[in-house]
Amino acid sequence: MDVEVFSFFSGLGFLDLGFENAGFNIVFVNEHDKRFLSAYQYARRNSGHTPVYGYSENDVRDYLSDTLWNKTFPNYNNRENKLIGFIGGPPCPDFSTAGKNEGEKGENGQLTSVYVKLITKYKPDFFVLENVKGLFQTKKHKEFYERMKRKLYRAGYSLFDSLENALEYGVPQYRDRLVLIGLLRSRFGQHLDFQIGHHRQYTMEEIQKINWPQIAPFEESGDLCKPDGLIDDLTVENWFTRNDVRHHPNANDIFAVKSISKFTSIPEGDSGGKSFKRLHRWRYSPTAAYGNNEVHLHPYLPRRISVAEALAIQSLPADFSLPPDLPLSAKFKMVGNGVPYLLAFGIAKDLSEWIEQFLHRIEE
């Protein structure tokens, strides 16, 4: 049975890539920002895969129209031999503690409600909603989140949510993401045993037990011995080497240095300030980007990290690259906004294996 996935708020497509590589068929990609959508297509130019229903720059609200929906997806309701899923991470600045904090009424915050309306209107067999932890942990945002969950439950979905940290999936970045998965009870049954997190590679307990290095004097191109007992997969240097970032197509996409003294005075691993945070080569990164798409300082070079290095911190495959003609600030925004790839892949594997087991049971 084919499993068709409709992607909304696709961005650069890190979530989509995780689902593709877990065996799902992405049949539709919707991203309102033309530059993001163009970069999405560029990054997959050698994949040989084109979504059946194509790429769309429409405002996601447009698809609440039955006329447009039926014209675009004429076979949507023919589900005899297929399952349909929606995946998406509505823009999250209005729920982020570091963002505008305007919540459900914010320009971006409203889009979470729109995504829920799409789900309850067109009833995919399953859906994934990904967002920042602020939607779950901040009191006023959680009230909205719980209200959305009640709408989804009344629409027929069994719901499973969890705060997942990217480190647990082998990403060299401490980043919590809220993952909400819904399974349609009329399709899968009333009592479901789905669980998020089967494909975590590490536990936070074992990660936190490690004596991670803290701060070392900055030395340009200097050597620094790797301490014993680290998890190599979670270190910045491991991913820089794995992705051969110095020879990556985006290796030279780096913000220009205006004052060299500022870039040499910050110790390696000192990421506690509001700006000019420097990564440690033998530790994981706090985030991929922060503030107004400001990116971290390189551990042992007097500059900020490159787009290639930011992609590595997001755990993207080495052959994933961005087009050369985009503004540098746009490239960092695209990379920083994305779901860490290995986290997306792990969640997708949770779903694909559960669906495979479900289909096996009904065939017996």
SEMI-493473 format. One record per residue (C-alpha): x, y, z; chain; residue in one letter. Coordinates in steps of 0.5 Angstrom, whole numbers. Example, Ala and Ser with C-alpha at 12.3 -4.5 7.8 and 13.67 -1.06 7.14 Angstrom:
REM SEMI-493473
+-------+-------+-------+-----+------+
!     u !     v !     w ! mol ! type !
+-------+-------+-------+-----+------+
!    25 !    -9 !    16 !   A !    A !
!    27 !    -2 !    14 !   A !    S !
+-------+-------+-------+-----+------+
//
This chain:
REM SEMI-493473
+-------+-------+-------+-----+------+
!     u !     v !     w ! mol ! type !
+-------+-------+-------+-----+------+
!     0 !     0 !     0 !   A !    M !
!     3 !     7 !    -2 !   A !    D !
!     3 !    12 !     3 !   A !    V !
!     3 !    19 !     1 !   A !    E !
!     5 !    25 !     4 !   A !    V !
!     3 !    32 !     4 !   A !    F !
!     8 !    37 !     6 !   A !    S !
!     6 !    44 !     9 !   A !    F !
!    11 !    50 !    11 !   A !    F !
!    16 !    46 !     8 !   A !    S !
!    22 !    51 !     8 !   A !    G !
!    28 !    48 !     6 !   A !    L !
!    25 !    41 !     7 !   A !    G !
!    29 !    38 !    12 !   A !    F !
!    23 !    35 !    15 !   A !    L !
!    21 !    32 !     8 !   A !    D !
!    28 !    29 !     7 !   A !    L !
!    27 !    25 !    13 !   A !    G !
!    21 !    22 !    11 !   A !    F !
!    23 !    21 !     4 !   A !    E !
!    29 !    17 !     7 !   A !    N !
!    25 !    13 !    12 !   A !    A !
!    21 !    11 !     6 !   A !    G !
!    15 !    16 !     5 !   A !    F !
!    13 !    18 !    -2 !   A !    N !
!    12 !    26 !    -2 !   A !    I !
!     7 !    28 !    -7 !   A !    V !
!     6 !    35 !    -5 !   A !    F !
!    10 !    41 !    -3 !   A !    V !
!     7 !    47 !     0 !   A !    N !
!    12 !    53 !     2 !   A !    E !
!    10 !    60 !     1 !   A !    H !
!    17 !    64 !     1 !   A !    D !
!    19 !    63 !    -6 !   A !    K !
!    26 !    63 !    -5 !   A !    R !
!    25 !    58 !     0 !   A !    F !
!    22 !    53 !    -5 !   A !    L !
!    27 !    55 !   -10 !   A !    S !
!    32 !    53 !    -5 !   A !    A !
!    28 !    46 !    -3 !   A !    Y !
!    28 !    44 !   -11 !   A !    Q !
!    36 !    46 !   -12 !   A !    Y !
!    38 !    42 !    -6 !   A !    A !
!    34 !    36 !    -9 !   A !    R !
!    36 !    37 !   -16 !   A !    R !
!    40 !    30 !   -16 !   A !    N !
!    35 !    26 !   -13 !   A !    S !
!    30 !    24 !   -19 !   A !    G !
!    24 !    25 !   -15 !   A !    H !
!    19 !    30 !   -17 !   A !    T !
!    12 !    31 !   -12 !   A !    P !
!     6 !    28 !   -16 !   A !    V !
!     2 !    34 !   -15 !   A !    Y !
!     8 !    39 !   -15 !   A !    G !
!    11 !    45 !   -12 !   A !    Y !
!     6 !    50 !    -9 !   A !    S !
!     8 !    58 !    -7 !   A !    E !
!     0 !    59 !    -5 !   A !    N !
!    -1 !    61 !     2 !   A !    D !
!    -3 !    55 !     6 !   A !    V !
!   -10 !    58 !     7 !   A !    R !
!   -12 !    58 !     0 !   A !    D !
!   -12 !    50 !     1 !   A !    Y !
!   -18 !    51 !     5 !   A !    L !
!   -22 !    52 !    -1 !   A !    S !
!   -26 !    46 !    -3 !   A !    D !
!   -25 !    48 !   -11 !   A !    T !
!   -18 !    49 !   -10 !   A !    L !
!   -17 !    43 !    -6 !   A !    W !
!   -21 !    38 !   -11 !   A !    N !
!   -18 !    41 !   -17 !   A !    K !
!   -11 !    40 !   -15 !   A !    T !
!   -12 !    33 !   -12 !   A !    F !
!   -17 !    30 !   -16 !   A !    P !
!   -16 !    23 !   -13 !   A !    N !
!   -15 !    25 !    -6 !   A !    Y !
!   -21 !    21 !    -3 !   A !    N !
!   -19 !    15 !    -7 !   A !    N !
!   -16 !    12 !    -1 !   A !    R !
!   -18 !     4 !    -2 !   A !    E !
!   -10 !     3 !    -4 !   A !    N !
!    -7 !     8 !     0 !   A !    K !
!    -5 !    12 !     6 !   A !    L !
!    -5 !    19 !     7 !   A !    I !
!    -1 !    24 !    11 !   A !    G !
!     0 !    31 !    13 !   A !    F !
!     7 !    34 !    16 !   A !    I !
!     9 !    41 !    17 !   A !    G !
!    12 !    45 !    22 !   A !    G !
!     8 !    52 !    22 !   A !    P !
!    13 !    58 !    23 !   A !    P !
!    14 !    58 !    30 !   A !    C !
!    17 !    65 !    32 !   A !    P !
!    10 !    67 !    36 !   A !    D !
!    11 !    61 !    41 !   A !    F !
!    18 !    62 !    42 !   A !    S !
!    21 !    65 !    48 !   A !    T !
!    26 !    68 !    44 !   A !    A !
!    21 !    71 !    39 !   A !    G !
!    16 !    76 !    39 !   A !    K !
!    11 !    71 !    44 !   A !    N !
!     5 !    74 !    40 !   A !    E !
!     2 !    67 !    41 !   A !    G !
!    -4 !    65 !    37 !   A !    E !
!    -6 !    72 !    34 !   A !    K !
!     1 !    73 !    31 !   A !    G !
!     2 !    73 !    24 !   A !    E !
!     6 !    67 !    24 !   A !    N !
!     2 !    64 !    30 !   A !    G !
!    -5 !    64 !    26 !   A !    Q !
!    -2 !    59 !    22 !   A !    L !
!    -2 !    53 !    27 !   A !    T !
!    -9 !    54 !    27 !   A !    S !
!   -10 !    54 !    19 !   A !    V !
!    -6 !    47 !    19 !   A !    Y !
!   -10 !    44 !    24 !   A !    V !
!   -16 !    47 !    20 !   A !    K !
!   -13 !    43 !    14 !   A !    L !
!   -13 !    37 !    18 !   A !    I !
!   -20 !    37 !    21 !   A !    T !
!   -23 !    39 !    14 !   A !    K !
!   -19 !    34 !    10 !   A !    Y !
!   -18 !    28 !    15 !   A !    K !
!   -11 !    25 !    13 !   A !    P !
!   -10 !    18 !    16 !   A !    D !
!    -4 !    21 !    20 !   A !    F !
!    -1 !    28 !    21 !   A !    F !
!     6 !    31 !    24 !   A !    V !
!     6 !    37 !    27 !   A !    L !
!    13 !    40 !    29 !   A !    E !
!    14 !    46 !    33 !   A !    N !
!    18 !    50 !    39 !   A !    V !
!    18 !    48 !    46 !   A !    K !
!    15 !    54 !    48 !   A !    G !
!     8 !    52 !    45 !   A !    L !
!     8 !    46 !    50 !   A !    F !
!    11 !    50 !    56 !   A !    Q !
!     9 !    57 !    56 !   A !    T !
!     3 !    58 !    60 !   A !    K !
!    -1 !    62 !    55 !   A !    K !
!     1 !    58 !    49 !   A !    H !
!     0 !    51 !    52 !   A !    K !
!    -8 !    53 !    53 !   A !    E !
!    -8 !    55 !    46 !   A !    F !
!    -4 !    48 !    44 !   A !    Y !
!    -9 !    44 !    49 !   A !    E !
!   -15 !    47 !    45 !   A !    R !
!   -12 !    45 !    38 !   A !    M !
!   -11 !    38 !    41 !   A !    K !
!   -18 !    38 !    43 !   A !    R !
!   -21 !    40 !    36 !   A !    K !
!   -16 !    34 !    33 !   A !    L !
!   -19 !    29 !    38 !   A !    Y !
!   -26 !    31 !    37 !   A !    R !
!   -24 !    30 !    29 !   A !    A !
!   -23 !    23 !    30 !   A !    G !
!   -15 !    23 !    32 !   A !    Y !
!   -11 !    19 !    37 !   A !    S !
!    -6 !    24 !    39 !   A !    L !
!     1 !    23 !    41 !   A !    F !
!     6 !    28 !    43 !   A !    D !
!    13 !    29 !    46 !   A !    S !
!    19 !    34 !    47 !   A !    L !
!    25 !    31 !    43 !   A !    E !
!    32 !    33 !    44 !   A !    N !
!    36 !    33 !    37 !   A !    A !
!    42 !    30 !    41 !   A !    L !
!    38 !    24 !    43 !   A !    E !
!    38 !    23 !    35 !   A !    Y !
!    45 !    24 !    34 !   A !    G !
!    45 !    31 !    32 !   A !    V !
!    51 !    35 !    35 !   A !    P !
!    46 !    41 !    37 !   A !    Q !
!    42 !    42 !    44 !   A !    Y !
!    35 !    43 !    41 !   A !    R !
!    28 !    41 !    44 !   A !    D !
!    22 !    41 !    39 !   A !    R !
!    15 !    39 !    40 !   A !    L !
!    13 !    33 !    36 !   A !    V !
!     5 !    32 !    36 !   A !    L !
!     3 !    26 !    32 !   A !    I !
!    -4 !    24 !    30 !   A !    G !
!    -7 !    17 !    28 !   A !    L !
!   -14 !    17 !    25 !   A !    L !
!   -18 !    12 !    29 !   A !    R !
!   -23 !    10 !    24 !   A !    S !
!   -17 !     8 !    20 !   A !    R !
!   -13 !     5 !    25 !   A !    F !
!   -17 !     3 !    31 !   A !    G !
!   -19 !     6 !    37 !   A !    Q !
!   -14 !     3 !    42 !   A !    H !
!    -7 !     5 !    39 !   A !    L !
!     0 !     3 !    42 !   A !    D !
!     4 !     8 !    38 !   A !    F !
!    10 !    11 !    42 !   A !    Q !
!    15 !    17 !    40 !   A !    I !
!    22 !    16 !    41 !   A !    G !
!    24 !     9 !    39 !   A !    H !
!    29 !    11 !    34 !   A !    H !
!    33 !    15 !    39 !   A !    R !
!    40 !    14 !    39 !   A !    Q !
!    42 !    16 !    46 !   A !    Y !
!    39 !    18 !    52 !   A !    T !
!    39 !    25 !    56 !   A !    M !
!    41 !    22 !    62 !   A !    E !
!    48 !    19 !    59 !   A !    E !
!    49 !    25 !    55 !   A !    I !
!    49 !    29 !    61 !   A !    Q !
!    53 !    24 !    65 !   A !    K !
!    59 !    26 !    60 !   A !    I !
!    64 !    31 !    63 !   A !    N !
!    64 !    35 !    56 !   A !    W !
!    70 !    40 !    56 !   A !    P !
!    68 !    47 !    57 !   A !    Q !
!    72 !    53 !    55 !   A !    I !
!    79 !    53 !    52 !   A !    A !
!    84 !    59 !    50 !   A !    P !
!    83 !    61 !    43 !   A !    F !
!    88 !    59 !    38 !   A !    E !
!    88 !    60 !    31 !   A !    E !
!    88 !    53 !    27 !   A !    S !
!    91 !    50 !    34 !   A !    G !
!    91 !    43 !    36 !   A !    D !
!    86 !    41 !    42 !   A !    L !
!    86 !    34 !    44 !   A !    C !
!    80 !    30 !    44 !   A !    K !
!    78 !    28 !    52 !   A !    P !
!    76 !    21 !    53 !   A !    D !
!    69 !    19 !    54 !   A !    G !
!    66 !    23 !    49 !   A !    L !
!    60 !    21 !    44 !   A !    I !
!    64 !    23 !    38 !   A !    D !
!    57 !    23 !    34 !   A !    D !
!    55 !    29 !    38 !   A !    L !
!    61 !    33 !    37 !   A !    T !
!    62 !    39 !    32 !   A !    V !
!    69 !    37 !    30 !   A !    E !
!    66 !    30 !    28 !   A !    N !
!    61 !    33 !    24 !   A !    W !
!    65 !    38 !    20 !   A !    F !
!    70 !    32 !    18 !   A !    T !
!    64 !    28 !    16 !   A !    R !
!    61 !    33 !    12 !   A !    N !
!    68 !    35 !     9 !   A !    D !
!    66 !    42 !    10 !   A !    V !
!    72 !    45 !     8 !   A !    R !
!    70 !    43 !     1 !   A !    H !
!    63 !    43 !     1 !   A !    H !
!    59 !    47 !    -4 !   A !    P !
!    57 !    52 !     1 !   A !    N !
!    64 !    52 !     4 !   A !    A !
!    65 !    60 !     3 !   A !    N !
!    59 !    62 !     5 !   A !    D !
!    61 !    66 !    11 !   A !    I !
!    60 !    73 !    14 !   A !    F !
!    65 !    78 !    13 !   A !    A !
!    70 !    79 !    19 !   A !    V !
!    70 !    87 !    20 !   A !    K !
!    74 !    87 !    26 !   A !    S !
!    79 !    81 !    27 !   A !    I !
!    80 !    83 !    35 !   A !    S !
!    73 !    81 !    36 !   A !    K !
!    74 !    74 !    33 !   A !    F !
!    80 !    72 !    37 !   A !    T !
!    79 !    75 !    44 !   A !    S !
!    73 !    70 !    45 !   A !    I !
!    75 !    63 !    48 !   A !    P !
!    74 !    56 !    45 !   A !    E !
!    67 !    54 !    48 !   A !    G !
!    65 !    61 !    51 !   A !    D !
!    58 !    61 !    48 !   A !    S !
!    55 !    64 !    55 !   A !    G !
!    54 !    72 !    52 !   A !    G !
!    49 !    75 !    48 !   A !    K !
!    53 !    75 !    42 !   A !    S !
!    60 !    72 !    39 !   A !    F !
!    58 !    65 !    42 !   A !    K !
!    64 !    61 !    40 !   A !    R !
!    63 !    53 !    39 !   A !    L !
!    68 !    48 !    42 !   A !    H !
!    70 !    43 !    37 !   A !    R !
!    69 !    37 !    42 !   A !    W !
!    62 !    39 !    45 !   A !    R !
!    56 !    40 !    41 !   A !    Y !
!    53 !    46 !    39 !   A !    S !
!    47 !    50 !    43 !   A !    P !
!    43 !    52 !    37 !   A !    T !
!    45 !    52 !    29 !   A !    A !
!    43 !    60 !    29 !   A !    A !
!    41 !    65 !    34 !   A !    Y !
!    38 !    72 !    35 !   A !    G !
!    37 !    75 !    28 !   A !    N !
!    40 !    69 !    24 !   A !    N !
!    47 !    71 !    28 !   A !    E !
!    51 !    64 !    27 !   A !    V !
!    56 !    62 !    32 !   A !    H !
!    64 !    63 !    32 !   A !    L !
!    68 !    58 !    29 !   A !    H !
!    72 !    54 !    34 !   A !    P !
!    79 !    55 !    32 !   A !    Y !
!    78 !    60 !    26 !   A !    L !
!    77 !    67 !    27 !   A !    P !
!    71 !    68 !    23 !   A !    R !
!    63 !    66 !    24 !   A !    R !
!    61 !    59 !    22 !   A !    I !
!    60 !    58 !    14 !   A !    S !
!    53 !    55 !    11 !   A !    V !
!    57 !    49 !    10 !   A !    A !
!    58 !    48 !    18 !   A !    E !
!    51 !    50 !    20 !   A !    A !
!    48 !    45 !    15 !   A !    L !
!    53 !    40 !    19 !   A !    A !
!    51 !    42 !    25 !   A !    I !
!    44 !    41 !    23 !   A !    Q !
!    46 !    34 !    21 !   A !    S !
!    45 !    34 !    14 !   A !    L !
!    48 !    29 !     9 !   A !    P !
!    54 !    32 !     6 !   A !    A !
!    51 !    32 !    -1 !   A !    D !
!    46 !    37 !     1 !   A !    F !
!    47 !    44 !    -1 !   A !    S !
!    44 !    51 !    -2 !   A !    L !
!    44 !    55 !    -9 !   A !    P !
!    50 !    60 !   -10 !   A !    P !
!    46 !    66 !   -12 !   A !    D !
!    42 !    67 !    -5 !   A !    L !
!    43 !    72 !     0 !   A !    P !
!    48 !    70 !     5 !   A !    L !
!    43 !    72 !    11 !   A !    S !
!    37 !    68 !     7 !   A !    A !
!    42 !    62 !     7 !   A !    K !
!    43 !    62 !    14 !   A !    F !
!    35 !    63 !    16 !   A !    K !
!    33 !    57 !    12 !   A !    M !
!    38 !    53 !    15 !   A !    V !
!    37 !    55 !    22 !   A !    G !
!    29 !    55 !    21 !   A !    N !
!    30 !    47 !    19 !   A !    G !
!    28 !    41 !    23 !   A !    V !
!    35 !    38 !    25 !   A !    P !
!    35 !    32 !    20 !   A !    Y !
!    37 !    26 !    24 !   A !    L !
!    31 !    28 !    29 !   A !    L !
!    26 !    28 !    23 !   A !    A !
!    29 !    22 !    20 !   A !    F !
!    28 !    18 !    27 !   A !    G !
!    21 !    21 !    28 !   A !    I !
!    19 !    19 !    21 !   A !    A !
!    22 !    12 !    22 !   A !    K !
!    18 !    11 !    28 !   A !    D !
!    12 !    12 !    24 !   A !    L !
!    14 !     8 !    18 !   A !    S !
!    15 !     2 !    22 !   A !    E !
!     9 !     3 !    26 !   A !    W !
!     5 !     3 !    20 !   A !    I !
!     8 !    -3 !    17 !   A !    E !
!     7 !    -7 !    23 !   A !    Q !
!    -1 !    -4 !    22 !   A !    F !
!    -1 !    -6 !    15 !   A !    L !
!     2 !   -13 !    17 !   A !    H !
!    -3 !   -15 !    22 !   A !    R !
!    -9 !   -13 !    18 !   A !    I !
!    -6 !   -17 !    12 !   A !    E !
!    -6 !   -23 !    17 !   A !    E !
+-------+-------+-------+-----+------+
//
